[in-house]
Amino acid sequence: MSKQTRRDFIRTGAGAAGAGLVLPVLNRTAAGTTIVNRLADNQVGNGQVLVILELAGGNDGLNTVIPLRQYQTYASLRTRIAIPQSQVLPLYGANTFNGQPTMGLTPYFESLLPVFNAGKVAVIQSAHYPNPNLSHESSRVNYYTARPNANSAFQGSGWIGRHSALFGNRENALDTIGIGGVNKTLYAAGAKAAGITADAQGNPQGYGFNTTNAGDRNNQLNAAKVIDESDSPKPYVDEWETAAIDAIAGADQVAAAAASYTPISDPVFPYPTGNGFYNGLRLIAKLITATSPNIGTRVFHISTGGFDTHANQGTDHQTLLTRVSTGLRAFYEDLVAHNAADKVIVLVWTEFGRRIADNASAGTDHGTANNMFVIGNTVKGGVYGADPDLIDLQNGNLRWSVDFRSIYAEIISKWLGGEPAPVLDGSYSQLGFL
């Protein structure tokens, strides 16, 4: 009988798992990552979890947090899509002028309003980066990498990926998880990241290891770790094998964690159905609250799209923001019910804002500065950063005043642990929301 190599075994076993099995990032050393070797032993494991929510497409910040002090200017610029002032919700911690709040909250965040009113949401206004770029891809990559406007070679790794490589658990294939795939935010040489998809019940879908003989699965898996351990003559093949074994072992952990989740019989706010975003949040909650096993994931990334509202924004934006609001409220209440809300924060961001005026198609075009949100029990709720000014513009767009890397820096230093400077290539002032 011919000798079966470990790489043959992995190819057949991992291949049988289907598209849902997404291998962790290869743990290889690349040019320019000497610092990874130097700091790899400085692991941080405080049990705290960051969930990153990307609103893909460029959310309209002015119709999410509405300028009340300049409402007449706002309404005159947006005759087709302005939120009626009578419908604007109060915004916890808003600045005041002559005793009146200067900003208000979209009515489409009504489901999340109790969390705002409890002081558990920080709204960071006028966030962006120098020399704003109006391209979706370029601006997204700026936020993924925390290296705005750098050349493409320098933007090869994500800020969370670099944090994982420097301070994460390099023995844990599930150190960071991307729902739907490994987003560039999670990627870096030396990082551990896995991509998982969720089914309609919020369970991991297609993330597993199949064998020809189910009863002999454990023996085959153990054999994969020892069969033909000789080095491959081809670059990175051995690293790929290690990554594959990580993924196979991680798949068991994910399945067991999701299966151990205990649903609440009478939830305060049930998860809505019918959208992959809800399913993904539900899966994240299951993996965070699991104790048998505790998979030890420090960062989850999830995105929901459709925010590039060039036309018909009135109806579409309502649907999009309602989805975000109801999904996050259900997720938050799930964590509360499982006594896990104190160890989780959610960062919500989008690649850019929209123009201050609507267009002839009842939509808005690409803009610059925007809001970011940080949500959690340990967050110091309120409004941070200057209110947007609809009159003092820069090239027809809102001026930015908060570098988005300041938010990243605070999350690293006060939540994830580790030093922000080597992750972000510099130091940034912090706002105090944590």
C-alpha positions in Angstrom: 0.0 0.0 0.0 1.4 3.4 -0.9 2.5 5.7 1.8 0.0 8.4 2.6 1.5 11.7 3.4 0.2 14.2 5.9 -0.4 16.8 3.1 -2.4 14.2 1.1 -4.5 13.5 4.1 -5.1 17.1 4.9 -6.0 17.8 1.2 -8.6 15.1 1.2 -10.0 15.7 4.7 -10.0 19.5 4.6 -11.3 19.5 1.1 -14.2 17.4 2.1 -15.2 19.9 4.7 -16.5 22.3 2.1 -16.2 26.0 1.5 -17.1 26.8 5.1 -13.7 25.6 6.3 -11.5 28.7 6.1 -7.9 28.2 7.1 -6.2 30.4 9.6 -3.7 32.9 8.3 -0.4 31.2 7.7 2.0 31.7 10.6 5.0 32.7 8.5 7.6 35.4 8.9 7.5 38.0 6.1 9.8 40.9 5.3 9.3 43.8 7.6 7.8 41.7 10.5 10.9 41.4 12.7 8.9 43.1 15.4 6.6 40.0 15.5 9.4 37.8 16.5 10.6 40.4 19.1 7.2 40.8 20.8 5.5 37.4 20.1 5.9 36.3 23.7 4.0 39.4 25.1 0.7 37.6 24.9 -2.4 39.3 26.3 -5.3 37.2 27.5 -7.7 39.2 29.7 -10.9 37.4 28.6 -12.3 40.6 27.1 -13.8 40.4 23.6 -14.1 43.0 20.8 -16.8 42.7 18.1 -16.1 44.8 15.1 -19.2 45.6 13.0 -18.6 47.1 9.5 -21.4 49.0 7.8 -20.2 48.4 4.3 -20.9 51.0 1.7 -20.6 54.3 3.6 -23.4 54.9 6.1 -25.0 58.3 6.0 -24.0 59.7 9.3 -26.1 62.9 9.1 -29.3 60.8 8.9 -28.0 58.6 11.7 -27.1 61.3 14.2 -29.1 64.4 13.1 -27.8 67.9 13.5 -30.5 69.7 15.5 -28.7 73.0 16.1 -28.3 73.4 12.3 -31.5 71.6 11.5 -32.8 74.3 9.1 -29.6 74.1 7.1 -29.7 70.3 7.1 -33.4 70.2 6.0 -32.8 72.7 3.2 -29.9 70.7 1.8 -31.8 67.4 2.1 -35.3 68.3 0.8 -35.9 64.7 -0.3 -34.5 62.7 2.6 -34.3 64.8 5.7 -35.6 63.1 8.9 -38.5 65.2 10.2 -37.5 66.9 13.4 -40.5 65.7 15.2 -39.3 62.1 14.7 -35.7 62.6 15.9 -35.0 60.7 19.2 -33.1 62.2 22.1 -29.4 61.4 22.0 -27.8 60.6 25.4 -25.0 62.9 26.3 -25.5 65.3 23.4 -23.9 68.7 23.6 -26.3 71.6 24.3 -26.7 75.1 23.1 -29.0 77.5 24.9 -30.3 74.6 26.8 -31.2 72.5 23.8 -29.5 69.4 22.4 -27.4 70.1 19.3 -27.7 66.5 18.0 -30.4 63.8 18.0 -30.7 60.1 17.1 -32.4 58.6 14.1 -35.8 57.1 14.8 -34.6 53.9 13.1 -32.4 53.2 16.1 -35.5 53.0 18.4 -34.8 49.4 19.3 -31.3 50.3 20.5 -32.5 53.5 22.4 -32.6 51.8 25.8 -29.0 50.9 25.5 -28.1 54.5 24.5 -30.2 55.9 27.4 -28.5 53.6 29.9 -25.2 55.3 29.0 -23.7 52.3 27.3 -23.0 53.8 23.8 -20.2 56.2 22.9 -20.9 58.2 19.8 -17.6 59.5 18.3 -18.4 62.3 15.9 -16.4 63.7 13.0 -14.0 60.7 12.8 -11.9 60.1 9.7 -8.3 60.5 8.4 -6.1 63.1 6.7 -6.5 63.6 2.9 -9.8 61.7 2.7 -10.4 59.3 -0.1 -13.8 58.9 -1.7 -13.2 55.5 -3.1 -14.9 52.6 -1.3 -12.0 50.2 -1.7 -9.3 52.7 -0.7 -11.1 54.1 2.2 -12.1 50.6 3.5 -8.5 49.5 3.3 -7.4 52.6 5.3 -9.7 51.5 8.1 -8.8 47.8 7.8 -5.1 48.5 8.0 -5.0 51.7 10.1 -2.5 53.0 7.6 -4.3 55.7 5.7 -3.1 56.6 2.2 0.0 54.4 2.5 1.3 52.5 -0.5 -0.3 49.1 -1.2 2.8 47.1 0.1 2.6 48.9 3.5 -1.1 48.2 3.7 -0.7 44.4 3.5 -1.8 43.7 7.1 -4.8 44.6 9.2 -4.6 46.4 12.6 -6.2 43.5 14.4 -4.0 41.1 12.6 -0.9 42.9 13.7 -2.3 43.0 17.3 -2.9 39.2 17.1 0.6 38.6 15.8 2.2 40.8 18.5 0.0 40.2 21.5 -2.5 37.5 20.7 -2.4 33.7 21.4 -0.4 32.2 18.6 -1.4 28.7 19.9 -5.1 29.4 19.4 -6.3 29.0 15.8 -9.4 30.9 16.9 -7.7 33.9 18.3 -9.7 36.1 15.9 -12.7 35.1 13.8 -14.3 36.6 10.8 -18.0 35.8 10.2 -18.3 35.0 6.5 -14.5 34.9 6.0 -11.2 36.4 7.2 -11.5 40.1 6.6 -8.3 42.0 5.9 -8.7 43.7 9.4 -7.7 40.3 10.9 -4.8 39.5 8.5 -1.1 39.8 9.3 1.9 37.5 9.1 2.0 35.6 12.3 -1.7 36.2 13.2 -4.2 33.5 13.9 -7.5 34.0 12.2 -10.4 31.8 11.1 -13.4 32.4 8.9 -16.8 30.9 9.8 -20.2 31.2 8.3 -23.5 31.0 10.1 -26.7 29.1 9.2 -30.2 30.3 9.8 -30.1 29.1 13.4 -26.8 30.9 14.2 -24.8 27.7 14.1 -21.5 27.2 12.3 -22.1 26.1 8.7 -19.8 23.9 6.8 -17.0 24.4 9.3 -15.9 20.9 10.0 -13.7 18.0 9.1 -15.1 15.0 7.2 -13.6 11.6 6.9 -14.5 8.5 5.0 -15.2 6.6 8.2 -17.1 8.7 10.8 -16.4 6.1 13.6 -12.6 6.4 13.0 -12.6 10.2 12.9 -10.4 10.8 15.9 -7.8 8.3 14.9 -7.6 9.8 11.4 -7.3 13.3 12.9 -4.5 12.2 15.2 -2.7 10.4 12.4 -2.8 13.6 10.3 -0.6 15.2 12.9 2.2 12.6 12.7 2.1 11.1 9.2 5.2 12.1 7.1 6.4 15.1 9.1 9.3 15.6 6.7 9.8 19.1 5.4 8.4 20.0 2.1 10.8 21.3 -0.6 8.2 23.9 -1.6 8.0 27.2 0.3 5.1 27.6 2.7 3.7 24.1 2.3 4.7 23.0 5.8 3.1 26.3 7.1 0.0 25.5 5.2 -0.2 22.1 6.7 0.1 23.5 10.2 -2.6 26.0 9.4 -4.8 23.2 8.1 -4.4 21.2 11.3 -5.2 24.3 13.2 -8.4 24.7 11.2 -9.4 21.1 11.7 -8.9 21.3 15.5 -10.6 24.7 15.6 -13.6 23.3 13.8 -14.2 20.8 16.7 -13.9 23.6 19.2 -16.4 25.8 17.3 -18.9 23.0 16.9 -18.7 22.1 20.6 -19.0 25.7 21.7 -22.0 26.4 19.6 -23.7 23.2 20.7 -23.2 24.1 24.4 -25.2 27.4 24.1 -28.3 27.5 26.2 -31.0 29.6 24.6 -33.2 31.9 26.8 -36.7 30.7 27.0 -38.3 34.1 27.2 -35.7 36.6 25.8 -36.1 40.3 26.4 -35.5 41.0 22.7 -35.5 38.0 20.4 -33.3 37.8 17.4 -35.1 38.8 14.2 -34.9 36.3 11.4 -34.4 36.3 7.6 -31.0 37.9 7.3 -27.4 36.7 7.5 -26.5 39.6 9.8 -28.8 38.4 12.5 -27.5 34.8 12.1 -23.9 36.0 12.4 -24.5 38.0 15.6 -26.3 35.0 17.0 -23.3 32.7 16.3 -20.9 35.3 17.8 -23.1 35.3 21.0 -23.0 31.5 21.2 -19.2 31.4 20.8 -18.7 34.2 23.4 -20.9 32.7 26.0 -19.7 29.1 25.7 -17.7 27.7 28.5 -17.5 24.1 27.5 -15.2 24.8 25.7 -14.2 28.4 26.0 -12.6 28.9 22.6 -10.7 32.0 23.7 -11.5 34.2 20.7 -10.5 37.8 21.4 -11.9 39.5 18.3 -14.8 38.9 16.0 -15.5 40.7 12.7 -18.9 40.9 11.0 -20.2 43.2 8.3 -23.6 44.1 6.9 -23.9 45.9 3.6 -26.1 48.0 1.4 -25.1 51.5 2.8 -24.0 52.9 -0.5 -27.3 54.8 -0.8 -27.0 56.8 -4.0 -30.7 56.5 -4.7 -34.0 55.9 -2.9 -32.2 56.4 0.4 -35.4 57.2 2.4 -36.7 53.7 2.3 -33.5 51.8 2.0 -31.7 53.6 4.9 -34.6 53.0 7.2 -34.4 49.2 6.5 -30.7 49.2 6.9 -30.6 51.1 10.2 -33.5 49.1 11.6 -31.6 45.9 10.8 -28.6 47.2 12.7 -30.6 48.4 15.6 -32.7 45.3 16.1 -29.7 43.0 15.6 -27.5 44.8 18.1 -30.3 45.0 20.6 -30.9 41.2 20.4 -27.2 40.5 20.6 -26.8 42.8 23.7 -29.7 41.3 25.5 -28.4 37.8 24.7 -25.1 38.7 26.3 -26.9 40.2 29.4 -29.0 37.0 29.8 -25.8 34.9 29.8 -23.9 37.2 32.2 -21.4 38.0 29.4 -22.2 41.7 28.7 -19.4 43.0 30.9 -16.7 41.4 28.9 -17.8 42.5 25.4 -17.7 45.8 23.5 -18.8 46.4 19.9 -17.1 48.9 17.6 -19.3 50.1 14.7 -17.7 51.8 11.7 -18.1 52.6 8.0 -15.6 53.6 5.4 -16.9 57.2 5.0 -19.9 59.4 5.4 -22.1 61.0 2.7 -22.3 64.4 1.0 -24.3 67.0 3.0 -26.8 67.5 0.2 -29.0 64.9 -1.3 -29.0 64.2 -5.0 -31.6 64.1 -7.7 -32.1 60.4 -7.2 -33.2 61.0 -3.5 -29.9 59.6 -2.3 -26.5 60.8 -1.2 -23.0 60.5 -2.7 -19.7 59.7 -1.2 -18.5 62.0 1.6 -15.8 62.1 4.3 -16.1 62.4 8.1 -18.6 60.3 10.0 -19.7 58.7 13.3 -18.3 55.7 15.0 -20.0 53.9 17.8 -18.6 51.9 20.7 -21.2 49.8 22.7 -21.0 47.9 25.9 -21.6 47.8 29.6 -18.1 49.2 30.4 -18.4 52.0 27.9 -18.7 55.6 29.2 -21.7 56.6 27.1 -22.1 60.0 25.6 -20.9 62.1 22.6 -17.3 62.5 21.8 -15.7 64.8 19.2 -17.0 68.0 17.7 -20.5 68.3 16.2 -20.4 68.3 12.4 -20.6 71.8 10.9 -22.8 72.0 7.8 -21.5 75.4 6.9 -17.7 75.3 7.5 -16.9 72.7 4.9 -13.7 71.3 3.3 -14.1 70.8 -0.5 -17.8 70.6 0.0 -17.6 67.9 2.6 -17.7 67.7 6.4 -14.4 68.4 8.2 -13.0 65.6 10.3 -11.5 66.3 13.8 -11.0 62.9 15.3 -8.4 60.5 13.8 -10.1 57.1 13.7 -6.8 55.6 15.0 -7.5 57.3 18.3 -10.4 55.0 18.8 -8.3 52.0 17.8 -5.6 53.1 20.2 -8.0 53.3 23.1 -9.5 49.9 22.4 -6.0 48.4 22.3 -4.7 50.0 25.5 -7.8 49.8 27.6 -9.6 46.7 26.3 -7.6 44.3 24.2 -4.3 44.9 26.0 -0.8 45.6 24.6 0.8 48.7 23.3 -1.0 50.6 20.5 2.2 52.2 19.0 3.7 49.1 17.4 0.2 48.1 16.0 -0.7 51.5 14.7 2.8 52.7 13.8 2.5 55.7 16.1 0.8 57.3 19.1 -2.7 58.8 19.1 -4.6 60.8 21.7 -7.5 58.9 23.4 -11.0 60.2 24.1 -11.8 58.5 27.3 -14.9 56.4 26.3 -13.4 53.3 28.1 
